[in-house]
Amino acid sequence: MGKQNREKLKIIPLGGLEQIGMNITAFEYQDTIIVVDCGLAFPEDDMLGIDLVIPDISYLLENEDKVKGIFITHGHEDHIGALPYVLREILAPVYATKLTIGVIEHKLAEHNLTSKVRRKVVSYGQSINLGPFRVEFIRTNHSIQDAAAFAIHSPAGTVVHTGDFKVDYTPVFGDAIDLQHFAEIGKKGVLALICDSTNAERPGFTESERTVGRKIDQIFSEHTDTRIIIATFASNVDRVQQIINSAHKFGRKVGVEGRSMVNIINTASDLGYLNIPDKTMISTDELSNYPDEKTVLITTGSQGESMAALSRMANGTHRKVKIKPNDTIVFSSHPIPGNEKAVSRVINDLYHRGANVIFQDVHVSGHACAEEIKLIYSLVRPKYCIPAHGEYRHLKAQAEIARKLGYDDEHIFVLNSGDILSLDQNSAKVTGNVHTGAIMVDGLGVGDVGNVVLRDRQRLAEDGIIIVVMTLDSGSGEVLAGPDIVSRGFVYVKGAEDLMDSAHEVLVDRLDSLTQQKIKDWGRIKNEVKTALSDFVWKETQRRPMIMPIIMEI
């Protein structure tokens, strides 16, 4: 048995496990690494001021010369959103299907990377060879068109990576998932299956996207005398297509609001993935030229995002669109876990303005439920099972499905981000881990906000800040002016003069005692001021504001 066959394939998830979003996985064989997906995550509630979160790719940077290509399964933010940030550090070619590349090109243009990054459009059934790897593209269905699964062939064996998928026998655009191809690869022998777990807890099958079209038709037929505003995910091109179909059928003009929605619709229609009848689309400014009952507005903001178009309409700050009584507002999405409160707030605001809101049954998921996951397992028949894409409970739910299909614990790997799974035909085990983590993006700053800054922001948000300003004589260390106390976000000063006067006295006493002890060291003086004021404030208010002494020297 030659050395060639003894090498193991390493699968290293760098993100996307234990969370929804930030999907990125490295496959390493000898001196070649290929990367599948490169997504971002949206910030948690406690990440104050953070815009988005991208994966820490230290491992790829350490092995930059090995990274030969990035393969993208589909064009959702949690799979492509980190690309502009990663490609600044590692210039690797990007391989994806036509619509996915179209969406990526828009992103690269925004970051001035178009001329630097090599991109290749790959068709279903086509393979890309990079070093010892051959990556084959397989057609799947998802809530954005042109989604692909990959068969990653290596000398150690074949790994099938499903990407995000569902089994839709009647998709709105294009063909159904290529189950035959999965079966053919399964017949030849598959080392491991990396499978989408997002809906693993849900029994049964996910309904076809077409069922939503019927519901949208029904809404249009029942609300012929009102304006209709529909909020959905910008990237769900099939949903947009069905809304346009219904609008055309019922003689309504369609306007689009929200930057990401406009971008995706332009990209999709340019590439032929959207069929828009002539004179159906109009600009938002033109909506007022038509009676309300002859218009429909497709908008972003179905997740309650504060800056998205629908939220601004709901709170009355949108420049072009004002919500009117009797408007029919449709939420064509489910709240992503964690967004329920924000969505609920927007719905309440819309009701306040007299609108009629529909948020039940106008959505189907883009992810496979338990029976579809079983179907893929039975076609692919992998030796090892690796649940991916989901929170820990979703991964465990898929592990349970695999158990019911007869797999034992030695053949199921519920990994953590950073684990190195080394495998070949004879064995598979976690042989170590690499550094992973989340890098926060705030405005133009990438990674310059860490846990310390977040902790400061939290403290400022919770208890405010007190600034103590004083002037010292550089020779004697004597206080020449101050201490003056300025506070923000701590107490309303006009109502708390007594507290501020007492705080001032405490500081004067402490500074006097330091002068008597002939202490001139600034560091010591600052610490003493901090301690004295902190103890006093805690005793009086049970709060711990940030205290910042500023000393000027004369």
Long-range contacts (C-beta under 8 A, 24 or more apart in sequence): 4-155, 5-155, 5-156, 5-424, 6-424, 7-155, 7-156, 7-424, 8-156, 8-422, 8-423, 8-424, 9-154, 9-156, 9-157, 9-159, 9-191, 9-422, 9-423, 9-424, 10-420, 10-421, 10-422, 10-431, 11-159, 11-192, 11-194, 11-386, 11-420, 11-421, 11-423, 12-59, 12-418, 12-419, 12-420, 12-421, 12-434, 13-388, 13-415, 13-416, 13-417, 13-418, 13-419, 14-55, 14-56, 14-57, 14-59, 14-60, 14-417, 14-418, 14-434, 14-436, 15-39, 15-41, 15-55, 15-417, 15-436, 15-438, 16-78, 16-388, 16-389, 16-417, 17-388, 17-390, 17-392, 17-395, 17-415, 17-416, 17-417, 18-391, 18-392, 18-395, 18-416, 18-417, 19-391, 20-78, 20-198, 20-336, 20-337, 20-389, 20-390, 20-391, 21-53, 21-77, 21-78, 22-53, 22-54, 22-55, 22-78, 22-82, 22-438, 23-78, 23-79, 23-388, 23-389, 24-55, 24-57, 24-82, 25-161, 25-194, 25-388, 26-59, 26-60, 27-133, 27-152, 27-154, 27-159, 28-63, 28-66, 29-131, 29-132, 29-133, 29-154, 29-155, 29-156, 30-131, 30-132, 31-66, 31-131, 32-66, 32-68, 32-130, 32-131, 32-132, 32-133, 33-60, 33-63, 33-66, 33-67, 33-68, 34-67, 34-68, 34-69, 34-70, 34-71, 34-130, 34-133, 34-135, 34-152, 35-60, 35-67, 35-69, 35-70, 35-71, 35-92, 36-70, 36-71, 36-72, 36-73, 36-150, 36-152, 36-161, 36-163, 37-71, 37-72, 37-73, 37-79, 37-80, 37-163, 38-70, 38-72, 38-79, 38-80, 38-81, 38-82, 38-83, 38-86, 39-76, 39-77, 39-78, 39-79, 39-80, 39-81, 39-82, 40-77, 40-78, 40-81, 40-82, 40-441, 41-78, 41-438, 43-440, 44-338, 45-338, 46-454, 46-458, 47-440, 47-454, 48-454, 48-457, 48-458, 48-461, 49-442, 49-449, 49-457, 50-440, 50-441, 50-442, 50-449, 50-454, 51-441, 51-442, 51-443, 52-81, 52-440, 52-441, 53-438, 53-439, 53-440, 53-441, 54-81, 54-82, 54-85, 54-86, 54-438, 54-439, 54-441, 54-446, 55-82, 55-86, 55-436, 55-437, 55-438, 55-439, 56-435, 56-436, 56-437, 56-438, 56-439, 57-86, 57-89, 57-90, 58-434, 58-435, 58-436, 59-434, 59-435, 59-436, 60-86, 60-89, 60-90, 61-89, 61-90, 64-90, 67-92, 68-92, 68-93, 68-130, 68-131, 68-133, 69-93, 69-94, 69-95, 69-128, 69-130, 70-94, 70-95, 71-95, 71-96, 71-128, 71-135, 71-150, 72-96, 72-100, 72-104, 73-100, 73-147, 73-148, 73-149, 73-150, 73-161, 73-163, 73-164, 74-100, 74-142, 74-144, 74-146, 74-147, 74-148, 74-163, 74-164, 75-99, 75-100, 75-102, 75-103, 75-104, 75-144, 75-146, 75-235, 76-142, 76-144, 76-164, 76-235, 77-235, 79-163, 79-164, 80-104, 80-107, 81-107, 83-107, 83-108, 84-108, 84-110, 84-111, 84-113, 85-439, 85-441, 85-446, 87-113, 87-116, 87-117, 88-113, 91-116, 91-117, 93-117, 93-118, 93-119, 93-120, 94-118, 94-119, 94-120, 95-119, 95-120, 95-122, 95-128, 95-135, 96-121, 96-122, 96-148, 97-121, 97-122, 97-123, 97-124, 97-137, 97-146, 97-147, 97-148, 98-123, 98-146, 98-271, 99-144, 99-145, 99-146, 99-237, 99-267, 99-268, 99-271, 99-273, 100-146, 100-148, 102-267, 102-268, 102-270, 102-271, 103-235, 103-264, 103-267, 106-263, 106-267, 122-148, 124-148, 124-178, 125-181, 127-153, 136-185, 138-178, 138-181, 138-182, 138-185, 139-174, 139-175, 139-177, 139-178, 139-181, 140-165, 140-166, 140-177, 140-178, 141-165, 141-166, 141-167, 141-168, 141-171, 141-176, 141-177, 141-209, 141-366, 142-166, 142-366, 142-367, 143-209, 143-233, 143-235, 143-236, 143-238, 143-239, 143-365, 143-366, 144-235, 144-236, 144-237, 144-238, 144-366, 145-173, 145-174, 145-237, 145-238, 145-268, 145-273, 146-174, 146-273, 149-182, 151-185, 151-190, 156-191, 156-423, 156-424, 156-425, 157-189, 157-190, 157-191, 157-192, 157-383, 157-423, 157-424, 157-425, 158-185, 158-188, 158-189, 158-190, 158-191, 159-190, 159-191, 159-192, 159-193, 159-194, 160-185, 160-190, 160-192, 160-193, 160-194, 160-380, 160-382, 161-194, 161-388, 162-193, 162-194, 162-195, 162-196, 162-368, 162-376, 163-196, 164-196, 164-198, 164-366, 164-367, 164-389, 165-196, 165-367, 165-368, 165-372, 165-376, 166-206, 166-365, 166-366, 166-367, 166-368, 166-372, 167-205, 167-206, 167-368, 167-372, 167-375, 167-376, 168-206, 168-208, 168-209, 169-208, 170-208, 170-209, 170-210, 171-208, 171-209, 171-210, 171-238, 172-209, 172-210, 172-213, 172-238, 172-241, 172-242, 173-237, 173-238, 173-241, 173-273, 179-375, 179-379, 182-376, 182-379, 182-380, 183-379, 183-380, 185-380, 186-379, 186-380, 186-381, 186-382, 189-383, 190-380, 190-381, 190-382, 190-383, 191-382, 191-383, 191-384, 191-423, 191-424, 191-425, 192-382, 192-383, 192-384, 192-385, 192-386, 192-423, 192-428, 193-376, 193-377, 193-380, 193-382, 193-384, 193-385, 193-386, 194-386, 194-388, 195-373, 195-376, 195-377, 195-385, 195-386, 195-387, 195-388, 195-398, 196-367, 196-368, 196-373, 196-388, 196-389, 196-390, 197-373, 197-387, 197-388, 197-389, 197-390, 197-394, 197-395, 197-397, 197-398, 198-365, 198-367, 198-389, 198-390, 198-394, 199-365, 199-367, 199-368, 199-369, 199-370, 199-394, 200-369, 200-370, 200-373, 200-387, 200-390, 200-394, 200-395, 200-397, 200-398, 200-401, 201-370, 201-393, 201-394, 201-397, 202-365, 202-369, 202-370, 203-369, 203-370, 203-371, 204-369, 204-370, 204-371, 205-369, 205-371, 205-372, 206-364, 206-365, 206-366, 206-367, 206-368, 206-369, 206-372, 207-364, 208-364, 209-238, 209-239, 209-242, 209-364, 210-242, 211-364, 212-239, 212-242, 212-332, 212-362, 212-363, 212-364, 213-242, 213-245, 213-246, 215-361, 215-362, 216-242, 216-243, 216-246, 216-330, 216-332, 216-362, 217-246, 217-249, 219-246, 219-328, 219-330, 219-358, 219-362, 220-246, 220-247, 220-249, 220-250, 220-252, 220-296, 221-250, 223-328, 223-356, 224-250, 224-293, 225-293, 226-292, 226-293, 226-326, 226-327, 226-328, 226-356, 227-292, 227-293, 227-295, 227-296, 227-297, 227-324, 227-327, 227-328, 228-252, 228-295, 228-296, 228-297, 228-327, 228-328, 228-330, 229-296, 229-297, 229-299, 229-310, 229-313, 229-321, 229-323, 229-327, 229-328, 229-329, 229-330, 230-296, 230-297, 230-298, 230-299, 230-329, 230-330, 230-332, 231-299, 231-300, 231-301, 231-302, 231-310, 231-329, 231-330, 231-331, 231-332, 231-333, 232-298, 232-302, 232-332, 232-333, 232-363, 233-300, 233-302, 233-333, 234-258, 234-260, 234-261, 234-263, 234-264, 234-300, 235-260, 235-264, 236-332, 236-333, 236-366, 237-264, 237-265, 237-268, 237-273, 237-274, 239-332, 240-264, 240-265, 240-268, 240-274, 240-298, 241-274, 241-275, 243-296, 243-298, 243-332, 244-274, 244-275, 244-276, 244-277, 244-280, 244-281, 246-296, 247-280, 247-296, 248-277, 248-280, 251-294, 252-293, 252-294, 252-295, 252-296, 253-280, 253-281, 253-282, 253-286, 253-287, 253-290, 253-294, 253-295, 253-296, 254-280, 254-281, 254-282, 254-295, 254-296, 254-297, 254-298, 255-281, 255-282, 255-283, 255-284, 255-286, 255-287, 255-295, 255-296, 255-297, 255-298, 256-281, 256-284, 256-297, 256-298, 256-299, 257-284, 257-297, 257-298, 257-299, 257-300, 257-309, 257-318, 257-320, 257-321, 258-299, 258-300, 258-301, 258-308, 258-309, 258-310, 259-300, 260-300, 261-298, 261-299, 261-300, 261-309, 284-320, 284-321, 285-320, 287-320, 287-321, 292-324, 292-327, 297-321, 301-346, 302-331, 302-332, 302-333, 302-343, 303-333, 303-335, 303-336, 303-339, 303-342, 303-343, 304-335, 304-339, 304-341, 304-342, 304-343, 304-344, 304-345, 304-346, 305-342, 306-342, 310-346, 311-342, 311-346, 313-350, 314-346, 314-349, 314-350, 314-353, 315-349, 316-353, 323-350, 323-353, 323-354, 323-355, 324-353, 324-354, 324-355, 325-353, 325-354, 325-355, 326-354, 326-355, 326-356, 327-353, 327-354, 327-355, 327-356, 328-355, 328-356, 328-358, 329-355, 329-356, 329-357, 329-358, 330-357, 330-358, 330-359, 330-362, 331-357, 331-358, 331-359, 331-362, 331-363, 332-362, 332-363, 333-363, 334-363, 334-365, 337-391, 370-397, 370-401, 373-398, 373-401, 374-401, 374-404, 374-405, 377-401, 377-402, 377-405, 378-405, 383-411, 383-425, 383-428, 384-411, 384-412, 384-413, 384-423, 384-428, 385-411, 385-412, 385-413, 386-413, 386-415, 386-421, 387-412, 387-414, 456-546, 459-544, 459-545, 459-546, 460-489, 460-546, 461-489, 463-489, 463-490, 463-543, 463-544, 463-545, 463-546, 464-488, 464-489, 464-490, 464-491, 464-543, 464-545, 464-546, 465-489, 465-490, 465-545, 465-546, 465-547, 465-548, 466-490, 466-503, 466-533, 466-537, 466-545, 466-546, 466-547, 466-548, 467-548, 467-549, 467-550, 468-507, 468-529, 468-533, 468-547, 468-548, 468-549, 468-550, 469-550, 469-552, 470-511, 470-549, 470-550, 470-551, 470-552, 471-551, 471-552, 471-553, 471-554, 472-522, 472-525, 472-551, 472-552, 472-553, 472-554, 473-553, 473-554, 474-553, 474-554, 476-520, 477-514, 477-515, 477-518, 477-519, 477-520, 477-525, 478-515, 479-511, 479-515, 480-554, 483-507, 483-508, 483-511, 483-529, 487-545, 489-545, 490-537, 490-543, 490-545, 491-541, 499-540, 499-541, 502-536, 502-540, 503-533, 503-536, 503-537, 506-532, 506-533, 506-536, 507-532, 507-533, 522-551, 525-549, 525-551, 526-551
